[in-house]
C-alpha cells in the first residue's frame, strides 16, 4: 500500500491533493465530499532545440 493517495475535491472544483493514506486524514475529507482519484498527469512537455 502506498503512503499517499490523491484526492479530488468535491464537484471537481480546485486542485487534486496528495494526502497521507491514513483513515484520520482521508475519512473527514471523504465525509466532506472528496474522493480518491488517479494521480494527475503531467501536461508539461519539454522540447530540446538543437541548432547546428
N, C-alpha and C positions, 0 to 999 in steps of 0.2 A: 504494500500500500504506500502511496505517495504521502509525503509530509504536508503537501499543499494541494488545494483544489482551486479551480476557477469558478467564480460565482457571477451570474448575470443579474443585474439589478431588476427590480420589478418593472414591468411594462417596457422593458428594453431601453429605458432612459438612463443614460450615464455609461460609465466605462466598466468593463469586466474587471473584477478584482481578484487577485491571488491571495488566498487566506489560508491559515493553518487548518489542517483537516482534523479538527477536534470538535466533539459534539458541543462543547460550551461556546465555541466560536460560530460554527455553521448553523446550529439549532436556532438561535434567535434570528439569524439572517433569513432562514427559510420560513420562519413564522411571519416575518415582515414581508415575504413575497419574493425573496431572492431564490434563484435556482442554480444548481450546478450545471456547468457547461464545459465545452471543449476549450482549451487554451486559444487565445486569439492568434490569428495568423499574422505573420509579419508582412506588411504590404510595401515595405521599403525595398527598392531594387537598386542594387549597386552596379554601376556601369563603369568600366575602366576604359578610358580612351587612350589609344596609343598613336601618337603622331610620329611618323618616320621622316 
